[in-house]
Amino acid sequence: MDKDKVIYDLLKQVEDLTLRVQRFEILKEEIKILRQENAELKVEISELKARLNINSRNSSMPPSSDGYRKKPALPKKKKGKQGGQKGHKGHTLHQIDNPDQIVKCNPESCSCGHKFTDKQIKLSEKRQVFDLPKPRLEVTEYQIYKAICPKCGKSHKGIAPEGVNAPAQYGNKVKAYAVLLNSHYKIPFKKVQLLFSDLFGYSINESTVYSAGKQCYKKLEKTEEIIKSKIAKSNVAHADETGLRVKRKLHWLHTASSLFYTYLFVHEKRGAEALTSEKSILDKIIGWLVHDCWSSYFSFEKLKHAICGAHILRELEGLVESGQSKWAKVFKTFLMNIYQMPFEERVKKRQYIESRYDLICSIGEKLEPPPKKVKGKRGRYKRTKGRNLVERLIREHNAVLAFAFNKEVPFTNNLAERDIRPAKVKQKISNCFRTLEGAEIYARIEGFISTARKHNRNVFSELCTTFDGNNFITG
């Protein structure tokens, strides 16, 4: 009896011990799962915090997205005089030698009663007022005569100048002005109509403004081909793209530009399909191409690549502010030091710069967590922003440092960004383009106007000559 009881007690203890071991294993597995979930939640929280702190200084978001949080471009001056500072190039209004009209302000008489004669009056000073004349449309009438030959009785009729086809129509200067207002100054068709009514007393039809833009688009076809060839042959070209709403769908406005020429085109896609299309000229570029590291650009292997330093600095700033990537602050300081270093000194220190670059990147690669496979999710392993950036810096080492050892290559891609920025203003005013044709008309005209600005040409005059048949590019 005692033996059975002992055995029973032992079996019960073994059973309790087994249950405890099982519970321990379950708890151990639960702790493991909770730790994993905790780590994932920490990463998610840090990502959400980083999203809340995103602005134009630490990401690719535009300055307009900062809203009321936007900081002034320049720090507030503590001391100094108000107004233009020493060395500032002003645009002061100066008197001209031949004013349009002269109004004489003569003294009539003295307090003693003496009246001055013309010989006694001398010019003391001049004051000129620059003002607008009353706007009006100049109307030119072409009177077409006919005559009958007294010998053979054949009838002859005079010929009107080319382009004068209707009993009443607007001239090329009116068309150029309407196109300038609508395309470059982003004034919608209805407001162009109202402006013409207020200024000239003629309410120009919205369809006339659109037709003028379409006519200008066709006349700029040859001009655009010349612009494309000039950019393709330049030593340094810039490329960028931005979203554009066309027919309520997302399209992309692409640019390829140089210091003196701008080419814009609209495409449904952003990546390789657009960049290798007939509209694109990237496959014809023979020199450097500066861009923002969009992967599709690297499919062009014949040209030399340079990555925009401003984009890299913004990404580094985002990592610095998140406090998770200590190497980012070191790399940002390193990159800024290279940028501020004289070119000759960079060339002398090339070996040191490249070795320092590789060292910081190797440290960053060790500090950034490796890619992790997320259960239940397909595709690439999840990477942190810091991991993505450091891998890109290692992979595109030569493109990142292109500005450092090639004098013609700029540090940023600001040229291309400035060339596509007007399209964002256009969208904010007009919301979107109703047709793809309207977007293409805008792109070609805006590209030509940007080119004219780069050559310091009078844009209105160049649009007028374009309607007449030629401009400063086509001769």
ABEGO torsion letter per residue (X at the ends): XAAAAAAAAAAAAAAAAAAAAAAAAAAAAAAAAAAAAAAAAAAAAAAAAAAAABBAAABABBAAAAEAABBBABBBBABEBBEBBBGBBBBBBBBBABBABBBBBBBABBAAGBBBBAAABBBABBBBBBBBBBBBBBBBBBBBBBBBBAAAGBBBBBBBBBGBABABBBBAAAAAAAAAAAAAAGBBAAAAAAAAAAAAGBBBBAAAAAAAAAAAAAAAAAAAAAAAAAAAABABBBBBBBBBBBGGBBBBBBBBBBAABBBBBBBABABAAAAABAABAAAABABBBBBAGBAAAAABAABBBBBBAAAAAAAAAAAAAAGABAAAAAAAAAAAAAAABBAAAAAAAAAAAAAAAAAAAAAAAAABBBBBBBBGBBEBBBBBAAAAAAAAAAAAAAAAAAAAABAABBABAAAAAAAAAAAAAAAAAAGBBABAAAAAAAAAAAAAAAAAAAAGBBAAAAAAAAAAGBBAAAX
